[in-house]
Amino acid sequence: MGRAMQQKLSDFSADDFENLSPSERVRHCREMAKRALALSQTAPPSHRKAYSEIARQWGELADDIERAHQGLSSGHPSSGYP
């Protein structure tokens, strides 16, 4: 993992994530999914499935945030996700 990514991950907190705009949250989640997918391709075989699953979950979170934000923007309340 590159130094920039290590710094980015070590500085991450739930409070910081909560303060991001929905589009910034989506972007962050997609970046994390991309990184996890890259790790799944280079990790030891015993870890590949776990990294792939983490990538999938980051992607789902991004999709959920995007849907919730679109629902709020269109005036239709969604599941209440911020």
C-alpha positions in Angstrom: 0.0 0.0 0.0 1.4 3.4 -1.0 2.3 6.0 1.6 -0.5 8.3 0.4 -3.1 5.6 0.8 -1.8 4.6 4.3 -2.0 8.2 5.4 -5.5 8.6 4.0 -6.6 5.4 5.8 -5.0 6.3 9.0 -6.6 9.7 9.1 -10.1 8.4 8.3 -12.7 8.6 11.0 -16.4 8.1 11.1 -16.8 11.7 12.1 -14.9 12.8 9.1 -17.0 10.6 6.8 -20.2 11.9 8.4 -19.2 15.5 7.6 -18.7 14.7 3.9 -21.3 15.6 1.3 -23.2 12.7 -0.2 -21.2 12.9 -3.4 -17.9 13.0 -1.5 -19.1 9.9 0.5 -19.9 8.1 -2.7 -16.5 9.1 -4.2 -14.7 7.9 -1.0 -16.6 4.6 -1.0 -15.8 4.0 -4.7 -12.1 4.7 -4.1 -12.1 2.3 -1.2 -13.8 -0.4 -3.3 -11.2 0.1 -6.1 -8.4 -0.2 -3.6 -9.9 -3.3 -2.0 -10.3 -4.9 -5.4 -6.7 -4.1 -6.3 -5.6 -5.8 -3.0 -7.7 -8.8 -3.8 -5.7 -9.3 -7.0 -2.3 -9.2 -5.3 -3.0 -10.5 -1.8 -2.1 -14.1 -0.7 -4.8 -16.5 -1.9 -6.1 -16.9 1.6 -7.0 -13.2 1.7 -8.4 -12.6 -1.8 -12.0 -13.6 -1.1 -12.1 -11.3 1.9 -10.7 -8.3 -0.1 -13.2 -9.0 -2.9 -16.0 -9.0 -0.3 -14.8 -5.8 1.2 -14.7 -4.2 -2.3 -18.3 -5.4 -2.9 -19.5 -4.0 0.3 -17.9 -0.6 -0.3 -19.5 -0.5 -3.7 -22.9 -1.4 -2.2 -22.5 1.4 0.4 -21.7 3.9 -2.4 -24.8 2.7 -4.3 -27.0 3.0 -1.2 -25.7 6.5 -0.5 -26.3 7.5 -4.1 -29.8 6.2 -4.1 -30.7 7.8 -0.8 -29.3 11.2 -2.0 -31.2 10.9 -5.3 -34.4 10.1 -3.3 -33.9 13.1 -1.1 -33.1 15.4 -4.1 -36.2 14.3 -5.9 -38.4 15.0 -2.9 -39.1 11.3 -2.2 -37.9 10.3 1.3 -35.7 7.2 1.2 -34.8 4.8 4.0 -33.6 7.7 6.2 -29.9 7.2 5.4 -28.2 10.6 5.8 
